[in-house]
Amino acid sequence: MKKFFLTLGACALIGISALSAQVKFEDYFLDKTMRFDFYHAGDANTEMYFFDEVIEEPYWAGNKNYLVEQRDMGNQFFKVIDKASGKVIYSRGYSTLFSEWIATPEAKIVAKAMPEGFTFPYPKNDVIVEIYTREYKTGKLIKKFSYEIDVDSYFVRKSKQDLEIFDVHYTGNPGKRVDIVLLSEGYTENEKEKFVKACQGFAEDFFSYSPYTENKDKFNIRAVWAPSKESGVSIPGENLWRNTALKAHYYTFDSERYQMIEDYQSILDVASNAPYDLIYILTNSQKYGGGGVYNFYGISAADIPGPSTRKTYSHEFGHQFVGLADEYVGGAEMSDIYFPNVEPWEPNITTLTNLESKDWKKLLGDAPIPTPVKQSAWELNPQNPKAEPFNPNKPWALGVYEGGGYLQHGVYRPWPNCMMNWFHKIDVYCPVCSKEIQNTIDLYTK
């Protein structure tokens, strides 16, 4: 999927290194969740945030030892500040579907709003939340919104928990696990068993790829059963519209395979029935398609025959969980996404503007930069059925290979191929992506 970052205007810049050190959970938080809902609005030239409501949810599944983000990740960023002391007590980077939409042709002719929200542990005392957006031409995070929260206000709504949940893969304490919640979409009341099997298939497929395989004991997977009125998923390009619980549809931004959901608050309502860190939605569809947005949600068709389903899960989860960029080429111009003087925040691509900021640089050794690729027939034409199959066991050196982030020139990837590239032809993550996945698992579990 494409990750755009467009915004105009500026209030203040944020430096991640300037954020506070880690705080003690028990000093500032209760063992439950606060959810902050708002509307993200604007067009190609403007971007605004509008407050909606604050909600109390019963579970906090996050790591209590890693509260303040130290990485510069995501197209957006939020901070929770203790009002009395001015101390940053929680922060996270994330991305949104709206930040992609504002780079589409539609955004040049109409303004739009999308429901969004984020969660954090419930503060003991009043806090200020701040939202930042990454400026695409500079890569800087700019403050766009601020709101004070009275934690004892009677306007803080308590969420209603009334949906059935079940364990798919449970290994222990949520505070020391990566907790994934699976949501049903397009399954009717009489298709519950089909959803249960889809959840079991997700777990089996997900853990079939390294480094998830060797970290299986560090994950919990639960599912929330939310039946739909009609079976299947909407496909606007085929004039098929289904009455479903979350209103997923293909042709997002007029891209046929891009199956997404605009109403993120509805997703959060369903997910809140279980403890979770990450949300993944399984749709009752045989049509290939889905997406993954960093610290937002992932979604895939769950009824595709053959190996494509399992690879889609792993690929889209790489976007959602780690913020990995697509490494393939095609479908965009340089001015739409990446700029030669801005280093992408995604850990697996570079414009060579600041490669030294990536952990990837430390692994390169004496590899030339850029690194020439000795391409096989498959790499030159992956759609050619007579081409040589790609062999992941070939002694490819880690390097800086031109082509990535949809662009043939100006953006570089660390390996000739990887699960974040043409994943239909490959079954492994490159060393850089594998290391980033492992590092993120450790952040959630240590």
C-alpha positions as CSV (number, residue, x, y, z in Angstrom):
1,M,0.0,0.0,0.0
2,K,1.1,3.6,-0.5
3,K,2.1,5.8,2.4
4,F,1.8,9.5,1.7
5,F,2.6,12.4,4.0
6,L,1.2,15.7,3.0
7,T,0.4,18.7,5.2
8,L,0.6,22.5,5.0
9,G,1.0,25.0,7.8
10,A,3.1,24.8,11.0
11,C,2.7,25.3,14.7
12,A,5.7,23.7,16.3
13,L,8.3,21.0,15.6
14,I,9.0,18.0,17.7
15,G,12.3,16.3,18.1
16,I,12.0,12.7,19.2
17,S,15.4,12.7,21.0
18,A,14.0,15.6,23.2
19,L,11.2,13.5,24.6
20,S,11.2,12.5,28.2
21,A,12.8,9.3,29.4
22,Q,10.6,6.3,30.3
23,V,8.2,6.9,33.2
24,K,6.9,4.5,35.8
25,F,3.5,3.2,34.9
26,E,2.1,3.2,38.4
27,D,3.1,6.8,39.0
28,Y,0.9,8.1,36.2
29,F,-1.6,5.5,35.0
30,L,-4.4,3.1,36.0
31,D,-4.7,-0.4,34.6
32,K,-7.3,0.5,31.9
33,T,-7.5,2.4,28.6
34,M,-8.4,6.0,27.6
35,R,-9.4,6.4,24.0
36,F,-9.3,9.8,22.4
37,D,-11.7,10.2,19.4
38,F,-11.5,13.0,16.8
39,Y,-12.1,13.8,13.2
40,H,-9.2,14.2,10.8
41,A,-10.3,16.6,8.1
42,G,-9.1,18.7,5.2
43,D,-8.1,18.6,1.5
44,A,-4.9,18.6,-0.5
45,N,-4.0,22.0,0.9
46,T,-5.3,22.0,4.5
47,E,-5.3,19.6,7.4
48,M,-7.3,19.9,10.6
49,Y,-8.3,18.0,13.7
50,F,-11.7,18.2,15.5
51,F,-12.4,16.8,18.9
52,D,-15.1,14.1,19.2
53,E,-15.1,12.4,22.6
54,V,-13.1,10.7,25.3
55,I,-13.9,7.1,26.1
56,E,-12.9,4.7,29.0
57,E,-12.2,1.1,28.0
58,P,-11.6,-1.7,30.5
59,Y,-8.3,-3.3,29.3
60,W,-4.8,-2.1,28.9
61,A,-2.6,-4.7,27.1
62,G,0.4,-2.6,26.4
63,N,4.0,-3.0,27.7
64,K,4.1,-0.9,30.9
65,N,7.9,-0.5,30.6
66,Y,7.9,1.2,27.2
67,L,5.5,4.2,27.4
68,V,7.4,7.1,25.8
69,E,8.4,6.5,22.1
70,Q,12.0,7.0,21.3
71,R,11.8,6.3,17.6
72,D,10.9,8.8,14.8
73,M,8.2,6.7,13.1
74,G,4.9,7.3,11.4
75,N,3.2,10.1,9.4
76,Q,1.5,11.2,12.6
77,F,2.6,11.3,16.3
78,F,0.8,11.9,19.5
79,K,1.9,12.8,23.0
80,V,0.2,12.6,26.4
81,I,1.5,15.2,28.8
82,D,0.9,15.3,32.5
83,K,-0.8,18.7,32.9
84,A,0.7,19.5,36.4
85,S,4.3,18.7,35.6
86,G,4.5,19.2,31.8
87,K,6.1,15.8,31.5
88,V,5.5,13.6,28.5
89,I,4.1,10.4,30.0
90,Y,3.1,8.5,26.8
91,S,3.7,8.9,23.1
92,R,3.5,6.9,19.9
93,G,4.0,7.4,16.1
94,Y,1.3,6.2,13.8
95,S,-0.1,6.6,10.3
96,T,-3.7,7.0,8.9
97,L,-5.8,6.3,5.9
98,F,-6.6,10.1,5.7
99,S,-2.9,11.0,5.3
100,E,-2.9,8.8,2.2
101,W,-6.2,10.3,0.9
102,I,-5.0,13.9,0.9
103,A,-2.5,12.9,-1.9
104,T,-5.2,11.6,-4.2
105,P,-6.8,13.5,-7.1
106,E,-10.1,13.7,-5.2
107,A,-8.4,15.7,-2.4
108,K,-7.7,18.5,-4.9
109,I,-11.4,19.1,-5.5
110,V,-13.2,18.3,-2.3
111,A,-12.7,18.5,1.5
112,K,-13.3,15.4,3.6
113,A,-13.3,14.1,7.2
114,M,-12.5,10.7,8.6
115,P,-13.2,9.4,12.1
116,E,-10.0,8.5,13.9
117,G,-8.8,7.9,17.4
118,F,-5.9,6.5,19.5
119,T,-5.6,4.8,22.8
120,F,-3.2,5.1,25.8
121,P,-3.2,3.9,29.4
122,Y,-5.8,5.8,31.6
123,P,-4.1,8.7,33.4
124,K,-4.5,9.2,37.1
125,N,-4.4,13.0,36.7
126,D,-5.5,15.5,34.1
127,V,-3.4,15.5,30.8
128,I,-2.9,17.3,27.6
129,V,-2.9,15.4,24.3
130,E,-1.0,16.8,21.3
131,I,-1.2,15.6,17.7
132,Y,1.6,16.1,15.2
133,T,1.7,15.6,11.4
134,R,4.8,14.9,9.4
135,E,5.5,17.6,6.8
136,Y,6.2,15.9,3.5
137,K,8.7,18.3,2.1
138,T,10.9,18.4,5.2
139,G,10.1,15.2,7.1
140,K,9.5,17.2,10.2
141,L,6.7,16.6,12.7
142,I,4.5,19.7,13.2
143,K,2.1,20.2,16.0
144,K,-1.5,20.6,14.7
145,F,-3.8,20.0,17.6
146,S,-3.9,20.2,21.4
147,Y,-6.6,19.3,23.9
148,E,-6.9,19.2,27.7
149,I,-8.6,16.2,29.3
150,D,-10.3,16.2,32.7
151,V,-9.9,12.5,33.6
152,D,-12.7,12.7,36.2
153,S,-15.2,14.4,33.9
154,Y,-18.7,12.8,33.7
155,F,-18.4,13.3,29.9
156,V,-15.9,10.5,29.7
157,R,-18.0,7.8,28.2
158,K,-17.6,4.2,29.3
159,S,-17.5,1.8,26.4
160,K,-20.0,-1.0,26.2
161,Q,-18.6,-4.5,26.1
162,D,-21.1,-7.0,24.7
163,L,-19.5,-8.9,21.8
164,E,-18.3,-12.5,22.1
165,I,-14.5,-13.0,22.2
166,F,-12.5,-16.2,22.0
167,D,-8.8,-17.1,22.2
168,V,-7.0,-18.2,19.0
169,H,-3.5,-18.4,20.4
170,Y,-2.8,-17.5,24.1
171,T,0.6,-17.7,25.8
172,G,0.4,-15.4,28.8
173,N,0.4,-12.0,30.4
174,P,-0.8,-9.3,27.8
175,G,1.7,-6.8,29.2
176,K,4.5,-9.0,28.1
177,R,3.1,-10.1,24.8
178,V,2.2,-8.7,21.4
179,D,-1.6,-8.9,21.6
180,I,-3.4,-9.1,18.2
181,V,-7.1,-8.9,18.0
182,L,-8.9,-10.3,14.9
183,L,-12.2,-8.8,13.9
184,S,-14.8,-10.4,11.7
185,E,-16.1,-8.5,8.6
186,G,-18.7,-9.7,6.2
187,Y,-19.6,-12.9,8.1
188,T,-23.3,-13.4,8.9
189,E,-24.7,-15.0,12.0
190,N,-24.7,-18.5,10.4
191,E,-21.1,-18.1,9.3
192,K,-19.4,-18.0,12.7
193,E,-17.6,-21.3,12.2
194,K,-16.2,-20.0,9.0
195,F,-14.8,-17.1,10.8
196,V,-13.4,-19.3,13.6
197,K,-11.6,-21.4,10.9
198,A,-10.3,-18.2,9.3
199,C,-8.8,-17.1,12.6
200,Q,-7.2,-20.4,13.1
201,G,-5.8,-20.2,9.6
202,F,-4.5,-16.7,10.3
203,A,-2.5,-17.9,13.3
204,E,-1.2,-21.0,11.4
205,D,-0.1,-18.9,8.4
206,F,1.2,-16.0,10.4
207,F,3.6,-18.2,12.5
208,S,4.8,-20.0,9.4
209,Y,7.2,-17.1,8.6
210,S,10.4,-16.2,10.4
211,P,10.9,-14.3,12.7
212,Y,7.4,-14.8,13.9
213,T,7.9,-18.6,14.0
214,E,10.6,-18.4,16.7
215,N,8.7,-15.8,18.6
216,K,5.4,-17.7,18.7
217,D,5.4,-17.7,22.5
218,K,5.6,-13.9,22.6
219,F,2.2,-13.4,20.9
220,N,-1.5,-13.6,22.0
221,I,-4.2,-13.7,19.4
222,R,-7.8,-13.2,20.3
223,A,-10.9,-12.7,18.1
224,V,-14.1,-10.7,18.4
225,W,-17.2,-12.0,16.8
226,A,-19.2,-9.2,15.2
227,P,-21.7,-10.6,12.7
228,S,-22.8,-8.7,9.6
229,K,-26.2,-8.4,8.1
230,E,-25.0,-9.6,4.7
231,S,-22.3,-12.0,3.6
232,G,-19.2,-10.8,1.7
233,V,-17.6,-7.4,1.2
234,S,-18.5,-4.4,-1.0
235,I,-16.8,-4.1,-4.4
236,P,-17.8,-0.7,-5.8
237,G,-16.1,-1.4,-9.2
238,E,-18.4,-4.3,-9.7
239,N,-21.5,-2.5,-8.3
240,L,-21.6,-4.9,-5.4
241,W,-22.6,-3.4,-2.0
242,R,-22.9,-5.4,1.2
243,N,-24.4,-4.4,4.5
244,T,-21.5,-5.3,6.8
245,A,-20.5,-4.6,10.3
246,L,-17.4,-2.4,9.5
247,K,-18.2,-1.3,5.9
248,A,-15.0,-2.6,4.4
249,H,-14.8,-2.1,0.6
250,Y,-12.4,-2.6,-2.3
251,Y,-11.4,0.2,-4.7
252,T,-10.2,2.4,-1.9
253,F,-8.8,5.5,-3.6
254,D,-10.0,3.9,-6.8
255,S,-7.4,1.1,-6.5
256,E,-9.0,-2.2,-7.2
257,R,-7.2,-4.4,-4.7
258,Y,-7.0,-1.8,-1.9
259,Q,-9.6,-3.1,0.6
260,M,-9.9,-0.7,3.5
261,I,-12.3,0.9,6.1
262,E,-12.7,4.6,6.6
263,D,-14.5,4.6,9.9
264,Y,-11.7,3.8,12.3
265,Q,-13.8,4.6,15.3
266,S,-16.2,1.7,14.5
267,I,-13.1,-0.6,14.3
268,L,-12.0,0.6,17.8
269,D,-15.5,0.0,19.2
270,V,-15.4,-3.6,18.2
271,A,-11.7,-4.1,19.2
272,S,-12.3,-2.7,22.7
273,N,-14.1,-5.9,23.6
274,A,-10.7,-7.6,24.1
275,P,-7.2,-6.6,25.3
276,Y,-5.1,-5.7,22.3
277,D,-2.1,-3.9,20.9
278,L,-2.8,-4.4,17.2
279,I,-6.0,-4.8,15.2
280,Y,-6.3,-7.1,12.2
281,I,-9.5,-7.5,10.2
282,L,-10.4,-10.7,8.4
283,T,-12.9,-10.2,5.6
284,N,-15.2,-12.9,4.1
285,S,-13.9,-12.6,0.6
286,Q,-12.2,-14.6,-2.1
287,K,-11.0,-11.5,-3.9
288,Y,-7.4,-10.7,-3.3
289,G,-6.8,-7.4,-1.5
290,G,-6.1,-5.7,1.8
291,G,-3.8,-3.2,3.4
292,G,-1.8,-2.3,6.5
293,V,-1.2,1.1,8.1
294,Y,1.4,1.6,10.8
295,N,0.0,1.5,14.3
296,F,-3.5,1.8,12.8
297,Y,-4.9,-1.6,11.5
298,G,-4.4,-4.4,9.0
299,I,-7.0,-6.0,6.8
300,S,-7.0,-9.0,4.3
301,A,-9.4,-11.2,2.4
302,A,-9.5,-14.4,4.4
303,D,-11.0,-16.8,1.9
304,I,-8.5,-16.8,-0.9
305,P,-7.5,-20.3,-2.1
306,G,-3.8,-21.2,-2.1
307,P,-0.7,-19.6,-0.5
308,S,-1.7,-16.0,-1.3
309,T,-3.7,-15.5,1.9
310,R,-0.8,-16.4,4.2
311,K,1.6,-14.2,2.4
312,T,-0.8,-11.3,2.4
313,Y,-1.1,-11.6,6.2
314,S,2.6,-11.4,6.7
315,H,3.2,-8.6,4.2
316,E,0.4,-6.3,5.5
317,F,1.4,-7.0,9.1
318,G,4.9,-5.8,8.2
319,H,3.4,-2.4,7.4
320,Q,1.1,-2.3,10.4
321,F,3.5,-3.6,13.1
322,V,6.9,-2.3,12.1
323,G,6.1,0.5,9.6
324,L,8.0,-1.4,6.8
325,A,7.6,0.2,3.4
326,D,6.8,-1.6,0.1
327,E,10.0,-2.4,-1.7
328,Y,8.5,-3.0,-5.1
329,V,8.4,-0.5,-8.1
330,G,5.4,0.9,-9.9
331,G,2.4,3.1,-9.5
332,A,3.7,6.5,-8.3
333,E,5.8,9.5,-9.2
334,M,8.7,10.8,-7.0
335,S,6.8,14.1,-6.2
336,D,3.8,12.1,-4.9
337,I,5.6,10.3,-2.1
338,Y,9.3,10.5,-1.5
339,F,11.6,13.4,-2.0
340,P,15.3,13.2,-2.7
341,N,16.3,15.6,0.1
342,V,14.1,13.8,2.8
343,E,15.1,10.5,4.4
344,P,12.0,8.3,4.7
345,W,11.0,7.3,8.3
346,E,10.4,3.7,7.2
347,P,13.3,1.6,8.3
348,N,13.7,-0.5,5.1
349,I,14.1,2.2,2.4
350,T,16.4,5.2,2.0
351,T,16.9,8.1,-0.4
352,L,20.5,8.2,0.8
353,T,19.9,11.5,2.4
354,N,20.6,10.1,5.9
355,L,21.3,6.4,5.6
356,E,23.5,6.8,8.7
357,S,20.2,7.2,10.7
358,K,19.2,3.6,9.9
359,D,20.3,0.5,11.8
360,W,20.6,-1.0,8.3
361,K,23.8,1.1,7.7
362,K,25.6,-0.8,10.5
363,L,25.0,-4.1,8.8
364,L,26.4,-3.1,5.4
365,G,30.1,-3.7,5.9
366,D,32.1,-2.9,2.8
367,A,29.1,-3.1,0.4
368,P,29.3,-0.3,-2.3
369,I,26.6,2.4,-2.1
370,P,24.6,2.2,-4.3
371,T,25.0,-1.6,-4.7
372,P,24.8,-3.0,-8.3
373,V,22.3,-5.9,-8.7
374,K,23.2,-9.0,-10.8
375,Q,19.6,-9.7,-11.8
376,S,18.2,-13.2,-12.6
377,A,15.6,-13.6,-15.3
378,W,12.9,-13.6,-12.7
379,E,14.1,-10.3,-11.1
380,L,14.1,-8.7,-14.5
381,N,10.6,-9.8,-15.3
382,P,8.7,-11.4,-12.3
383,Q,5.6,-11.8,-14.4
384,N,7.3,-14.1,-17.0
385,P,6.2,-17.7,-16.4
386,K,9.4,-19.0,-18.1
387,A,11.7,-16.9,-15.9
388,E,14.1,-18.4,-13.5
389,P,12.4,-18.8,-10.0
390,F,13.8,-16.6,-7.4
391,N,16.0,-18.6,-4.9
392,P,16.2,-17.0,-1.4
393,N,19.2,-19.2,-0.7
394,K,21.4,-17.4,-3.3
395,P,24.3,-15.6,-1.6
396,W,22.9,-12.1,-2.1
397,A,24.8,-9.6,-0.2
398,L,23.0,-7.0,1.9
399,G,23.4,-3.7,0.2
400,V,21.7,-0.6,-1.1
401,Y,19.8,-1.5,-4.2
402,E,18.0,1.1,-6.3
403,G,14.3,0.8,-6.7
404,G,11.7,0.7,-3.9
405,G,8.8,2.6,-2.4
406,Y,7.1,2.2,-5.9
407,L,9.9,4.2,-7.5
408,Q,12.5,2.9,-10.0
409,H,15.0,5.7,-9.2
410,G,15.9,7.7,-6.1
411,V,14.7,5.2,-3.4
412,Y,16.8,2.2,-2.3
413,R,16.1,-1.1,-0.6
414,P,18.4,-3.4,1.3
415,W,18.0,-6.7,-0.6
416,P,17.1,-7.7,-4.2
417,N,13.9,-9.2,-3.0
418,C,12.0,-9.7,0.3
419,M,8.5,-10.3,1.7
420,M,8.0,-6.5,1.4
421,N,8.8,-6.7,-2.3
422,W,7.3,-9.2,-4.7
423,F,6.1,-11.4,-1.9
424,H,4.2,-13.8,-4.2
425,K,7.6,-15.1,-5.3
426,I,9.4,-15.1,-2.0
427,D,9.0,-16.7,1.4
428,V,11.5,-14.8,3.6
429,Y,12.1,-11.3,5.0
430,C,15.4,-9.7,4.2
431,P,17.9,-9.4,7.1
432,V,17.0,-5.7,7.6
433,C,13.2,-6.3,7.8
434,S,13.8,-9.4,10.0
435,K,15.9,-7.4,12.4
436,E,13.3,-4.6,12.6
437,I,10.5,-7.1,13.2
438,Q,12.5,-8.7,16.0
439,N,13.4,-5.3,17.6
440,T,9.7,-4.3,17.6
441,I,8.7,-7.6,19.2
442,D,11.2,-6.9,21.9
443,L,9.8,-3.5,22.5
444,Y,6.3,-5.0,23.1
445,T,7.5,-7.9,25.3
446,K,10.6,-6.9,27.4
